[in-house]
Each structure stands twice: as C-alpha cells, then as structure tokens.
Amino acid sequence: MAEDLLIVKNLKKYYPITGGVFGKEVGVVKAVDDVSFTVKRGETFGLVGESGCGKSTTGRSLLRLIEPTSGEVVFDGTDIIGLQGEALRKMRRNMQIVFQDPFASLNPRHNIEKILEEPLRVHGIGSPAERKERVRELLEVVGLSSYHATRYPHQFSGGQRQRIGIARALMLNPKLIVADEPVSALDVSIQSQVLNLMQDLQRDLGLTYLFIAHDLSVVRHISDRVGVMYLGRLVELSRSEELYRQPLHPYTRALLSAVPSPDPDAVRERIILQGDVPSPSNPPTGCTFHTRCPHVTDECRQVRPDFRDVGGGHFVACHLYNA
Ligand SMILES: Nc1ncnc2c1ncn2[C@@H]1O[C@H](COP(=O)(O)OP(=O)(O)OP(=O)(O)O)[C@@H](O)[C@H]1O
C-alpha cells in the first residue's frame, strides 16, 4: 500500500473574467496556480493562508467539487481528474468534506436522521432499518445521542451542528476528509472540543485529513505537516513543529509573528506586512510576495523562485534560500 493517499501535482484553477456586452474573456483569476503536495495515509496536512489565497479552491478542486483547469490528483492510486459517471461517484465515497458553516450546509427542513441518511440513500447503501441504525451509531460516535435523530438543525448549538457535519462526512466510511475551516465559525471554547473530536476520530477510524484554516494557531496542534499558501501558490511546506520553530519564508514569519507564542520568553520578530494582497487576476511578476516582502531584491521582482527542499522535507519558495 502506497504511503501517499493523495498526490496533488501542478494543480491549477483559473476562473475566467468576462466583460463587455459580448461577455468576452478579458482575463483570469489565478485562484490556484501550480500547487503540488502529497498527503500521507493517516496524517493531517494543514493548508493555511489569508482569505482569498486559494485554500478552499484547492480543497474543492481535489474533490472535483470544482473542476480544476489542469493538474493531476491521484487518490489512493487512481488519477481522479479523468473519472466520470459511476467511477467518479464511487471514488467520492472515499473523499468527504466538512464545511466551515455547519448551519449553511445542513438542510433546515430536514431532521438529523434524514440529513445523515442521505449519503447512504444516494449511494444505495443498506435497508431503511440499517440506515437508521447507522445514523444512531454515528451520532454516538461524534458525541451526540441517538435521540437527537428526530431533531432539526436549528435546535442545536454551533458546536453540535459541526458534530453533525462531521457525522455526515463519516456516513460512507471515507478515507480522506477535507475539513474547510471546520472550527472558524465556532466560539474559541468550543473549537478545541471539535478539534479533539476530530483527532479522536482520526485515531479510531484511521482517517486522513486535509485541514484548511486561515489561522496558524488552529492548525498547529492538529497538523503533522503544514503548507502555507499565498496568492494561489504554496510558499512553504514542512513538518508542523519545524514550521513553527523555524519558519523560513518571510510570509510565514509574518503570519507567525501575529500568533502569540506559548513560550512567554520567546522573542519573536514583529513583521508588519506592507500593503494589501495583490489581486490574483494580476499577480506580481517574479516572486508574487515581493510587493510586501521586507527582504525584496531585484531578483525577487524578476525571477519566480523554485519551491525547493532545503533539507528534510522543508520546502520554501524564496530567493533568500538559494543554494
Ligand atoms: N467562482 C469564482 N469565480 C471567480 N473567482 C473566484 C471564484 N471562487 C473563488 N474565486 C477567487 O479565487 C481566489 C481564491 O478563493 P478561495 O475561496 O479559494 O480562497 P480561500 O483562501 O479559501 O479564502 P476564504 O478563506 O476567504 O474562502 C479569490 O481571489 C476568490 O475571489
């Protein structure tokens, strides 16, 4: 069995920008622009970056909820980009998503039983009695009770709704869960409960997570490895402890300088990013971060840095680390 459950290679998603009376294509938004990474079986890969950097588009493209413009996505040994019809449907059972806003993703007119049963019905799995049983089982697994099955989404708190979102994702026994900002809408006190639940489920069910967040402190403890995105590209990728101990890319360092350190004696440089994130429809030449980088040189303005392994699987796209 291959170690990598998911291999993403040169993934791109460009959205056309149309204009004029004839709706001609006048440009493109490079939401995801040549992203490559792998996720090992059983690991949690955190994908972080500011709003609009392309995290969600990456997560959805690799589930084929959005059609990527180009690239390769190999899941469990199968390139899923070319899959259609029944083959795609079968593959999708193994890859599920948990959304940020559990309320928006749950049909308010359906009770929990109907919501949770739906994936099983769609895939023609089990008899009505077996499906009912599975719903009750999953409610217990996510820390709710079987009597919750007859209630409606509005009767639950935010944290409970996210537990329901997680139960729905688990109904088909997936191998991979893309968790797209699963705790961002929750109170801080509830966030850690949901994160702990996700970690317990990962251990008990052997799940693999792609965990998307804008907040580096949220992914820190849950992730084995972390990829940092900026303007549609990965700028740094490394094991989680290493990224927090020794961030290399000036963008990662700036993001981390805004996160309070658990060590009160740690002296962190304060980096204030200049200006706003440029538009992904007109990204800067060379290194796309150069317009905001405190270390910018002429080379950065002209030459796009390679995404290089600087040792032990720590990748960075920055001219500061050229050999
Ligand atoms: N359907 C679309 N049409 C055009 N542009 C889009 C579309 N969806 C996303 N974009 C643009 O693509 C870029 C990446 O968006 P994406 O939602 O993936 O970012 P994100 O990092 O997940 O941000 P957020 O956390 O705010 O969702 C943004 O500039 C966004 O405006």
Ligand as a Chemical Component Dictionary entry (heavy atoms), coordinates in Angstrom:
data_LIG
# 
_chem_comp.id                   LIG 
_chem_comp.type                 NON-POLYMER 
_chem_comp.pdbx_formal_charge   0 
_chem_comp.three_letter_code    LIG 
# 
loop_
_chem_comp_atom.comp_id 
_chem_comp_atom.atom_id 
_chem_comp_atom.alt_atom_id 
_chem_comp_atom.type_symbol 
_chem_comp_atom.charge 
_chem_comp_atom.model_Cartn_x 
_chem_comp_atom.model_Cartn_y 
_chem_comp_atom.model_Cartn_z 
_chem_comp_atom.pdbx_ordinal 
LIG N1  N1  N 0 -16.386 31.177 -8.722 1  
LIG C1  C1  C 0 -15.394 32.073 -8.718 2  
LIG N2  N2  N 0 -15.255 32.966 -9.722 3  
LIG C2  C2  C 0 -14.254 33.851 -9.733 4  
LIG N3  N3  N 0 -13.306 33.950 -8.769 5  
LIG C3  C3  C 0 -13.402 33.112 -7.735 6  
LIG C4  C4  C 0 -14.437 32.116 -7.643 7  
LIG N4  N4  N 0 -14.260 31.427 -6.484 8  
LIG C5  C5  C 0 -13.167 31.945 -5.882 9  
LIG N5  N5  N 0 -12.652 32.948 -6.632 10 
LIG C6  C6  C 0 -11.445 33.762 -6.303 11 
LIG O1  O1  O 0 -10.364 32.862 -6.180 12 
LIG C7  C7  C 0 -9.484  33.286 -5.144 13 
LIG C8  C8  C 0 -9.291  32.153 -4.153 14 
LIG O2  O2  O 0 -10.521 31.929 -3.437 15 
LIG P1  P1  P 0 -10.663 30.828 -2.287 16 
LIG O3  O3  O 0 -12.061 30.881 -1.778 17 
LIG O4  O4  O 0 -10.138 29.529 -2.756 18 
LIG O5  O5  O 0 -9.682  31.386 -1.195 19 
LIG P2  P2  P 0 -9.561  30.987 0.333  20 
LIG O6  O6  O 0 -8.118  31.057 0.642  21 
LIG O7  O7  O 0 -10.248 29.708 0.597  22 
LIG O8  O8  O 0 -10.299 32.181 1.034  23 
LIG P3  P3  P 0 -11.518 32.176 2.064  24 
LIG O9  O9  O 0 -10.948 31.692 3.341  25 
LIG O10 O10 O 0 -11.929 33.604 2.088  26 
LIG O11 O11 O 0 -12.545 31.257 1.453  27 
LIG C9  C9  C 0 -10.108 34.544 -4.556 28 
LIG O12 O12 O 0 -9.494  35.665 -5.150 29 
LIG C10 C10 C 0 -11.547 34.437 -4.960 30 
LIG O13 O13 O 0 -12.112 35.744 -5.105 31 
# 
loop_
_chem_comp_bond.comp_id 
_chem_comp_bond.atom_id_1 
_chem_comp_bond.atom_id_2 
_chem_comp_bond.value_order 
_chem_comp_bond.pdbx_ordinal 
LIG N1  C1  SING 1  
LIG C1  N2  SING 2  
LIG C1  C4  DOUB 3  
LIG N2  C2  DOUB 4  
LIG C2  N3  SING 5  
LIG N3  C3  DOUB 6  
LIG C3  C4  SING 7  
LIG C3  N5  SING 8  
LIG C4  N4  SING 9  
LIG N4  C5  DOUB 10 
LIG C5  N5  SING 11 
LIG N5  C6  SING 12 
LIG C6  O1  SING 13 
LIG C6  C10 SING 14 
LIG O1  C7  SING 15 
LIG C7  C8  SING 16 
LIG C7  C9  SING 17 
LIG C8  O2  SING 18 
LIG O2  P1  SING 19 
LIG P1  O3  DOUB 20 
LIG P1  O4  SING 21 
LIG P1  O5  SING 22 
LIG O5  P2  SING 23 
LIG P2  O6  DOUB 24 
LIG P2  O7  SING 25 
LIG P2  O8  SING 26 
LIG O8  P3  SING 27 
LIG P3  O9  DOUB 28 
LIG P3  O10 SING 29 
LIG P3  O11 SING 30 
LIG C9  O12 SING 31 
LIG C9  C10 SING 32 
LIG C10 O13 SING 33 
# 
